[in-house]
Amino acid sequence: MSLRLRLTLLYSTFMSGILLIFGAAVYILVNVILLNQVDTMLEGVARDITQVTKVNSVGELNLISLPPLDMTSNAYVQVWGPDGRIIATSPSIGTLTKPLDPIGLKSDSAIYEDSYLDGAHLRVLSVPLKLGDRMIGILQVGASLSVVDATQGNLLSMMAIIAVVAVLMSGFGSWVVLGRALSPLESITDTVDQINRADDLSRRIPYHQEQNEDEIGDLVVSFNQTLERLESLFTSQQRFLADVSHELRTPLTVIKGNADLMRRMKEADEESLNSIDQEAGRLTRLVGGLLMLAQAESGKLTLALKPVELDLLLTEVFTEMTVLAGNKVHVHLNDIDQVMVNGDRDRLKQVLLNLVSNAIQYTPQGGDVFLSMSKIGDQARIIIRDTGPGIPAEDLPHIFDRFYRAEKSRTRSTTSGFGLGLSIAQWIVEHHGGQIKVESKEGKGTTFVIWLGIVK
């Protein structure tokens, strides 16, 4: 059974229950009102009769002086003696000698009862007539309930017709409304089936905001965002596999070529061994970088956070990078403030070494690399600026992507990286609660800025 049909039946059942309760309340209320009207009328007739009734000095009922009973044209009246004989009746009864209500003849107090007399449904008020403590007769006043019964019957029929029509309309309306409301779910199902059949993550579920501002619309938006995310991840995975394959192909080709050369020469050539060693080192660094990223994304790479004197760490990096730069590039340490942060010293040093080594590598002969650190508010700001060729504007949004390198300004070499260092650096900085940003202009150099929260 479909969700649409189940919900339609559920709503129809609720409507039926509501109408049943409402109809029962209306029926009972109308019945009480009609009976109260009849009872009021019977009480008035009985009161009028008893008020004008007189008893002679003997006090016998057969000598009672009754008013004219033809004034009670809307009621049936009987007067019974204590011996069970009928004394007087209203003209509307004629020669009827049966009591209007046999139960009322035995009552010592005034009671209302429903009675059936020769197939007629009556409402009867029985009032004992007493002289002092002595019962001298019983007055019974009755009225036909045919109008009340007809009204109740018509009311039941009308409510039944209204209930059936209301339930049918409710069911039809629910079916139509649910069909429109749940139609996006069918689109979701169709889209998923199409994706499964065609492996096409570029498909999206049609969405019109002005028509779907509800939970279903939110679901469609979330599902489309999930598809977009999946497409991005799938594309990234494909690019990742292609990049890994490309990066592995070069060192493996070199190693295989040198191995073949040594096999043909039947001796170990020093240059070939050095080349193999270099390429094996490149493979080791590549695998190490990929392993670190995989651990980071899976949550298995933990950070040993403790207080770190960031100024001493930057000075240490400056000393090591000055040796690395040699005579090619001039490394400068500008203003530096004393700053304490809560972080993983080894990982923070890895970030700084990566950024400074990149600046040295891509800065031409005789260029400059500037390091500085300052305390701004409750944050530490580290600036690493070079005078290299800069990064094209179209490449800036992608430099933190894996394997991405701006080849136009940074040519490949046997010592170049794999485009993983900046991805790792970004992960480390962000998991320290900080930010890493980059600004660059072609021909004017590149500036990396790291923001970290300080320990107060």
Secondary structure by P-SEA (a helix, b strand, c coil): ccaaaaaaaaaaaaaaaaaaaaaaaaaaaaaaaaaaaaaaaaaaaaaaaaaaccccccccccccccccccccccbbbbbbccccccccccccccccccccccccccccccbbbbbbcccbbbbbbbbbbbccccccbbbbbbbbaaaaaaaaaaaaaaaaaaaaaaaaaaaaaaaaaaaaaaaaaaaaaaaaaaaaacccccccccccccccccaaaaaaaaaaaaaaaaaaaaaaaaaaaaaaaaaaaaaaaaaaaaaaaaaaaccccaaaaaaaaaaaaaaaaaaaaaaaaaaaaaccccccccccaaaaaaaaaaaaaaaaacccbbbbbcccccccccccaaaaaaaaaaaaaaaaaaccccbbbbbbccccccbbbbbbbbcccccccccccccccccccccccccccccccccaaaaaaaaaaaaacbbbbbbbcccbbbbbbbbbbbcc
